[in-house]
Amino acid sequence: MKAIGVLIVEDEPVAADAHVAYVKRVRGFVVRATAHDGAGAIRALGAPSSGIDLVLLDLYLPDMHGLDVVRAMRTAGHRADVIAVTSARDLEVVRAAVSLGIVQYLLKPFTFAAVRDKLERYAAYRQQLAGDVAISQREVDRVLATLRGSDSGSLPKGMSPESLDAVVTALRPSAEGLSASEVAAAVGASRVTARRYLEHLADCALVVRASRYGGTGRPEVEYRWVGR
């Protein structure tokens, strides 16, 4: 089976590079292009022989919302499937994404295992659609169920989505950034636990680290939210 061509749409360069690296590690997929805004994504899709079958699309772009990119794609006749890649947890956005035919929804922050799971399920879904006619209702149900994957690989072992959300909620409003100790106090966790979640967010390019100087001891690491 020929490789599935992927367009990465992500305005944060570090995150875009990470997404490219993740896709390249999954057998059967190849990155055809990268775009950092909606206009660039639409240009890439319209390029002659673009070979793009799937778009990994950040929903919050500097020039337009990702859902508007999907609408523009469909209006222009582009049939590539879309996986929304975003930190947006607004159910209205999720509902709109589903109504536009977005096949999967990948929430930031995520690990390589989560990306691999989504891509492998998408590849299986495409393979099952290779025929022209569905034999039965059961076969149709099986094809659609292929896209519904477990999210067990979305966080490292020992981390919970609830604790991660609590850390993000504490960190997001702080323009100056917070230390692991400050986050720990805000969420009622140990400093070691808070630091583990903060480092995970940093690895996902959703926070940046900086040194905070003051006092006579070693500088403290602070974390500032840069995701959306």
C-alpha positions in Angstrom: 0.0 0.0 0.0 1.3 3.4 -0.9 2.4 5.8 1.9 -0.2 8.1 3.3 0.8 11.7 2.7 0.5 14.1 5.6 0.3 17.9 5.9 1.3 19.3 9.3 -0.4 22.6 10.2 1.0 24.1 13.4 2.1 27.7 14.0 4.5 26.9 16.8 7.8 25.9 15.2 8.9 23.6 18.0 5.6 21.8 18.1 5.5 21.6 14.3 9.0 20.0 14.3 7.8 17.5 17.0 4.7 16.6 15.0 6.9 16.0 11.9 9.3 13.8 13.9 6.3 11.8 15.3 4.8 11.2 11.9 8.1 10.1 10.4 8.4 7.4 13.0 5.1 5.7 12.0 5.4 3.2 9.2 3.3 3.9 6.2 3.2 7.7 6.6 5.2 10.4 5.0 5.2 14.2 5.6 4.4 16.0 2.3 4.4 19.6 3.6 4.3 21.8 6.7 2.3 25.0 7.1 2.3 27.5 9.9 -1.0 29.2 9.1 -4.3 28.6 7.4 -3.4 30.3 4.2 -0.3 28.2 3.9 -2.3 25.0 4.5 -4.7 25.8 1.8 -1.8 26.6 -0.6 -0.1 23.3 0.2 -3.3 21.4 -0.5 -3.8 23.1 -3.8 -0.3 22.5 -5.0 -0.1 20.2 -8.1 0.5 16.6 -7.1 0.6 17.5 -3.4 -0.1 13.8 -2.5 -1.8 14.9 0.8 -4.2 12.4 2.2 -4.4 13.5 5.8 -4.0 16.9 7.6 -2.9 17.2 11.2 -4.5 20.5 11.9 -4.0 22.8 14.8 -7.3 24.6 15.4 -5.8 27.9 16.6 -3.8 29.5 13.9 -2.7 33.1 13.6 -4.8 34.0 10.5 -7.9 31.9 10.8 -9.5 29.2 12.9 -8.8 25.6 11.9 -12.4 24.9 11.4 -12.4 27.7 8.7 -9.5 25.9 7.1 -11.6 22.8 6.8 -14.5 24.7 5.4 -12.2 26.3 2.8 -10.7 22.9 2.0 -14.1 21.4 1.3 -15.3 24.4 -0.7 -12.2 24.0 -2.9 -12.8 20.3 -3.4 -9.9 19.0 -1.3 -10.9 15.6 0.1 -8.0 15.0 2.5 -9.1 13.7 5.9 -8.4 15.9 9.0 -7.2 15.1 12.5 -7.7 18.1 14.8 -4.5 18.6 16.9 -5.3 21.1 19.7 -5.5 22.0 23.3 -9.1 23.2 22.9 -11.5 21.3 25.2 -14.6 23.3 24.4 -17.3 20.8 23.5 -18.8 23.3 21.1 -15.6 23.2 19.1 -15.6 19.4 19.3 -19.2 19.3 18.0 -18.4 21.6 15.1 -15.3 19.5 14.3 -17.5 16.4 14.1 -20.0 18.2 11.9 -17.3 19.1 9.4 -16.2 15.5 9.1 -13.0 15.7 11.1 -12.1 12.0 11.6 -10.2 12.2 14.9 -9.4 14.7 17.7 -6.0 14.7 19.4 -5.7 16.8 22.5 -2.5 18.5 23.5 -0.4 17.6 25.3 0.2 14.2 23.9 3.0 11.7 23.5 4.3 9.8 20.5 2.3 6.8 21.6 -0.9 8.7 21.2 0.0 10.0 17.8 1.0 6.5 16.6 -2.3 5.1 17.9 -4.3 7.6 16.0 -2.3 7.2 12.8 -2.3 3.4 12.9 -6.1 3.4 13.4 -6.5 5.8 10.5 -4.3 3.6 8.3 -6.4 0.6 9.2 -9.6 2.6 8.5 -8.3 3.6 5.0 -7.3 0.0 4.2 -10.8 -1.3 5.1 -12.3 1.4 2.7 -10.2 0.1 -0.2 -13.2 -1.8 -1.6 -16.2 -0.3 -3.4 -19.1 -2.0 -1.6 -19.8 -2.8 2.1 -21.0 -6.3 2.5 -23.1 -5.8 5.6 -24.1 -3.4 8.4 -21.6 -5.2 10.6 -18.8 -4.4 8.2 -19.8 -0.7 8.1 -19.8 -0.6 11.9 -16.4 -2.3 12.0 -14.9 0.2 9.6 -16.2 3.2 11.6 -15.2 1.6 14.9 -11.6 1.3 13.7 -11.2 5.1 14.2 -12.3 4.9 17.8 -9.1 4.3 19.7 -8.1 4.0 23.3 -6.4 7.1 24.8 -4.2 5.0 27.1 -1.0 6.1 25.4 -1.8 9.8 25.7 0.0 10.4 28.9 3.1 8.8 30.4 2.5 6.0 33.0 1.5 7.3 36.4 0.0 10.5 35.1 -3.7 11.3 35.1 -5.7 13.6 32.9 -7.4 15.2 35.9 -4.0 16.1 37.5 -2.7 17.4 34.2 -5.8 19.6 33.8 -5.3 20.9 37.3 -1.7 21.9 36.6 -2.6 23.6 33.3 -5.5 25.5 35.1 -3.0 26.8 37.7 -0.3 27.7 35.2 -2.3 29.2 32.3 -3.4 32.5 33.9 0.1 33.4 35.1 1.8 35.7 32.7 5.1 35.6 34.6 5.3 31.8 35.1 5.2 29.7 38.2 7.8 27.4 39.8 7.1 23.7 40.6 6.6 24.6 44.3 4.0 27.3 43.4 2.1 24.9 41.2 2.3 22.2 43.8 0.8 24.5 46.4 -2.0 25.6 44.0 -3.1 22.0 43.1 -2.4 20.3 46.4 0.4 18.0 45.1 4.0 17.4 46.0 6.7 19.5 44.3 8.1 16.4 42.7 4.7 15.5 41.2 4.1 19.0 40.0 7.5 19.2 38.4 6.9 15.9 36.5 3.7 17.3 35.0 5.4 20.6 34.2 8.3 18.8 32.5 5.8 16.8 30.4 4.1 20.0 29.3 7.6 21.5 28.4 8.4 18.4 26.4 5.1 18.9 24.5 6.1 22.6 23.8 3.2 23.9 25.8 5.3 25.6 28.4 8.7 27.2 28.4 11.3 27.0 31.1 13.3 30.0 32.5 15.6 30.6 35.4 14.3 32.7 38.2 17.0 34.5 40.1 16.6 35.8 43.7 18.0 35.2 47.1 21.3 33.5 47.8 20.6 30.0 46.6 20.5 28.4 43.2 18.1 29.9 40.6 14.7 28.3 40.5 13.1 27.0 37.3 9.8 28.6 36.5 7.4 27.5 33.8 5.3 29.8 31.6 2.3 28.6 29.6 2.6 29.2 25.8 0.1 26.8 24.5 -3.5 27.6 23.6 
